[in-house]
Amino acid sequence: MAGREQYEVVIVGGGPAGLCAALYGGRGMLRTVLLERGVPGGELLNTEWIEDYPGFPKVKGRELADLMTQHALQFGAEIRQENAESIVRRPDGIFEVTTSLGTIFEAPAVIITAGGTPLKLEVPGELEYAGRGVSYCAVCDGAFFKGETIAVVGGGDAAVEEADYLTRYAEKVYLIHRRGELRASRILQERLFQNPKIEVVWNKRVLELFGDPSGLKTIALEDTETGQLSELKATGCFVFIGFRPNSGIVQQHFAHDASGYMITDDRMMTSIPGLFAAGDLRVQLTRQVTTAVGDATTAAIAVEKYLTERRQSGAGVGSGAHAGV
Ligand SMILES: Cc1cc2nc3c(=O)[nH]c(=O)nc-3n(C[C@H](O)[C@H](O)[C@H](O)COP(=O)(O)OP(=O)(O)OC[C@H]3O[C@@H](n4cnc5c(N)ncnc54)[C@H](O)[C@@H]3O)c2cc1C
C-alpha cells in the first residue's frame, strides 16, 4: 500500500539480525516495523542444520527462522513483506525508507540488517547454466543431483559445510579451491576429510563452464600455481565464494571497508547518526547467527537510548515532515 507511515524504528531485512532487532524493538515498546523482501529467516532458510546456536544442539534452519519470527511477533513487532529500495536521512534527522510498493516508512532510527548477496564466479557459462547446474544454495537445489558428480567452489565454512551436505544426494563431490589450504574451521575440515565421497581439488580456479541444452557438463580449470589447464566432468557447480554486503540501498555516504561492509561504533551506529547496522553486512571477524543476533541486540537497545537522547534534545521522535521536528 503506497503512502507515508510513521514508526520509531524501521528494520530493513528479516534474517536473524532483523528478527532479533524486531524482538527487542517490540519488547522495548517502540513502534517497530521490519521490512523483508521475501520470507523472514534470511540465510537460515538456505541452511539445513544449525549446530552452533546455544541451547539448540541441532536445529533445522527453517525451524529456527520460524521460532525467531514468532518470537518477534509475540512482542508486537510488525513484519511487512516489502523490498526496501532506498534509505535517506533528511536534514531533520528523520529517515525515509522507500519500498518498491511505493510506501515511504518514516522513522528517526533505522537498523539495516540486509545481509549479503552471494558472489558470482563471473566466468563464461555461469549465467547460461544458472538453474541448469549452477547454484548458490545447496539446501534449495541439492536434491536435483541425486547420484550425480558435482563440484563445490570455495574454501570457507559455507563451501565445506555445503560440500558435506551435498554428499547425501551426489555420488561424488569435488571441492575446488584456489589455494592449497582451506579457510574453513577445523571441525568442518575434519568432517570433510573423513567423507569418502569428497575429493578436494587444490590450487584450481574455474575458467569456464560448458554444457548442452540439458545443462552443465564440464568445468574448465586453471592451476593457480602452474597455469596448467584441465577439465572436470560435473553436472552441478555450487558456488560459495563469499558475499557482497547489501548496503547499497543507503543513499548517503557512510563509512565502509574496501568490500562495502558497514563500519559501526560499539553501539552498532554507522557514520550516519540514527542509522544502525547489524549482522552479516557489518565489518567484523566472523559472520554467524550468534554474531548477527548479538549485533542486533546491541543495535536495538542503542536505538532506545538514541531516541531518548533525541527526545531530550527537543528533536522528537516523530516524523519531521508531519510532526514539525
Ligand atoms: C550455506 C550457509 C550455511 C550457514 N551455516 C551456518 C551455521 O551453521 N551456523 C551459523 O551460525 N551461521 C551459519 N551461516 C551464516 C548465517 O546464516 C548468517 O551469518 C546469518 O544468517 C546472518 O544474518 P543476517 O540477519 O545478518 O543476514 P541474512 O540472514 O542474510 O538476512 C538478511 C535478510 O535481509 C533481506 N533483505 C536484503 N535486502 C533487503 C531489502 N532491500 N529489503 C528488504 N529485505 C531485504 C533478505 O531477504 C534476508 O532475509 C550460514 C550461511 C550460509 C550461506
The ligand as an SDF file (V2000), in Angstrom:
LIG
                    3D

 53 58  0  0  0  0  0  0  0  0999 V2000
   25.0620  -22.0320    3.3970 C   0  0  0  0  0  0  0  0  0  0  0  0
   25.2170  -21.3320    4.7140 C   0  0  0  0  0  0  0  0  0  0  0  0
   25.3290  -22.0520    5.8810 C   0  0  0  0  0  0  0  0  0  0  0  0
   25.4670  -21.4000    7.1200 C   0  0  0  0  0  0  0  0  0  0  0  0
   25.5810  -22.1360    8.2690 N   0  0  0  0  0  0  0  0  0  0  0  0
   25.6590  -21.5030    9.4660 C   0  0  0  0  0  0  0  0  0  0  0  0
   25.7350  -22.2350   10.6810 C   0  0  0  0  0  0  0  0  0  0  0  0
   25.7240  -23.4580   10.6760 O   0  0  0  0  0  0  0  0  0  0  0  0
   25.8010  -21.5420   11.8490 N   0  0  0  0  0  0  0  0  0  0  0  0
   25.8060  -20.1800   11.8880 C   0  0  0  0  0  0  0  0  0  0  0  0
   25.8340  -19.6060   12.9820 O   0  0  0  0  0  0  0  0  0  0  0  0
   25.7500  -19.4540   10.7490 N   0  0  0  0  0  0  0  0  0  0  0  0
   25.6730  -20.0740    9.5470 C   0  0  0  0  0  0  0  0  0  0  0  0
   25.6310  -19.3510    8.3970 N   0  0  0  0  0  0  0  0  0  0  0  0
   25.7190  -17.8780    8.4860 C   0  0  0  0  0  0  0  0  0  0  0  0
   24.3990  -17.2600    8.9520 C   0  0  0  0  0  0  0  0  0  0  0  0
   23.3340  -17.8180    8.2130 O   0  0  0  0  0  0  0  0  0  0  0  0
   24.4430  -15.7510    8.7550 C   0  0  0  0  0  0  0  0  0  0  0  0
   25.5840  -15.2400    9.4490 O   0  0  0  0  0  0  0  0  0  0  0  0
   23.1900  -15.0720    9.2930 C   0  0  0  0  0  0  0  0  0  0  0  0
   22.0420  -15.5480    8.6260 O   0  0  0  0  0  0  0  0  0  0  0  0
   23.2830  -13.5640    9.1110 C   0  0  0  0  0  0  0  0  0  0  0  0
   22.0780  -12.9740    9.4900 O   0  0  0  0  0  0  0  0  0  0  0  0
   21.6570  -11.5490    8.9250 P   0  0  0  0  0  0  0  0  0  0  0  0
   20.3300  -11.2840    9.5270 O   0  0  0  0  0  0  0  0  0  0  0  0
   22.7480  -10.5790    9.1260 O   0  0  0  0  0  0  0  0  0  0  0  0
   21.5520  -11.7110    7.3380 O   0  0  0  0  0  0  0  0  0  0  0  0
   20.6910  -12.6810    6.4280 P   0  0  0  0  0  0  0  0  0  0  0  0
   20.4380  -13.9660    7.0930 O   0  0  0  0  0  0  0  0  0  0  0  0
   21.3860  -12.6830    5.1230 O   0  0  0  0  0  0  0  0  0  0  0  0
   19.3010  -11.9220    6.2730 O   0  0  0  0  0  0  0  0  0  0  0  0
   19.1770  -10.7510    5.5210 C   0  0  0  0  0  0  0  0  0  0  0  0
   17.7330  -10.5830    5.1250 C   0  0  0  0  0  0  0  0  0  0  0  0
   17.5490   -9.2810    4.5540 O   0  0  0  0  0  0  0  0  0  0  0  0
   16.6520   -9.3740    3.4710 C   0  0  0  0  0  0  0  0  0  0  0  0
   16.8770   -8.2290    2.5990 N   0  0  0  0  0  0  0  0  0  0  0  0
   18.0140   -7.9210    1.9170 C   0  0  0  0  0  0  0  0  0  0  0  0
   17.8730   -6.7740    1.2500 N   0  0  0  0  0  0  0  0  0  0  0  0
   16.6100   -6.3370    1.5070 C   0  0  0  0  0  0  0  0  0  0  0  0
   15.8680   -5.1960    1.0910 C   0  0  0  0  0  0  0  0  0  0  0  0
   16.4030   -4.2850    0.2640 N   0  0  0  0  0  0  0  0  0  0  0  0
   14.5990   -5.0400    1.5440 N   0  0  0  0  0  0  0  0  0  0  0  0
   14.0380   -5.9710    2.3780 C   0  0  0  0  0  0  0  0  0  0  0  0
   14.7030   -7.0840    2.7870 N   0  0  0  0  0  0  0  0  0  0  0  0
   15.9740   -7.2540    2.3760 C   0  0  0  0  0  0  0  0  0  0  0  0
   16.9970  -10.7060    2.8290 C   0  0  0  0  0  0  0  0  0  0  0  0
   15.9100  -11.1810    2.0470 O   0  0  0  0  0  0  0  0  0  0  0  0
   17.2780  -11.5700    4.0560 C   0  0  0  0  0  0  0  0  0  0  0  0
   16.0970  -12.2180    4.5040 O   0  0  0  0  0  0  0  0  0  0  0  0
   25.4800  -19.9810    7.1620 C   0  0  0  0  0  0  0  0  0  0  0  0
   25.3490  -19.2460    5.9690 C   0  0  0  0  0  0  0  0  0  0  0  0
   25.2180  -19.9030    4.7590 C   0  0  0  0  0  0  0  0  0  0  0  0
   25.0810  -19.0960    3.4920 C   0  0  0  0  0  0  0  0  0  0  0  0
  1  2  1  0
  2  3  1  0
  2 52  2  0
  3  4  2  0
  4  5  1  0
  4 50  1  0
  5  6  2  0
  6  7  1  0
  6 13  1  0
  7  8  2  0
  7  9  1  0
  9 10  1  0
 10 11  2  0
 10 12  1  0
 12 13  2  0
 13 14  1  0
 14 15  1  0
 14 50  1  0
 15 16  1  0
 16 17  1  0
 16 18  1  0
 18 19  1  0
 18 20  1  0
 20 21  1  0
 20 22  1  0
 22 23  1  0
 23 24  1  0
 24 25  2  0
 24 26  1  0
 24 27  1  0
 27 28  1  0
 28 29  2  0
 28 30  1  0
 28 31  1  0
 31 32  1  0
 32 33  1  0
 33 34  1  0
 33 48  1  0
 34 35  1  0
 35 36  1  0
 35 46  1  0
 36 37  1  0
 36 45  1  0
 37 38  2  0
 38 39  1  0
 39 40  1  0
 39 45  2  0
 40 41  1  0
 40 42  2  0
 42 43  1  0
 43 44  2  0
 44 45  1  0
 46 47  1  0
 46 48  1  0
 48 49  1  0
 50 51  2  0
 51 52  1  0
 52 53  1  0
M  END
$$$$
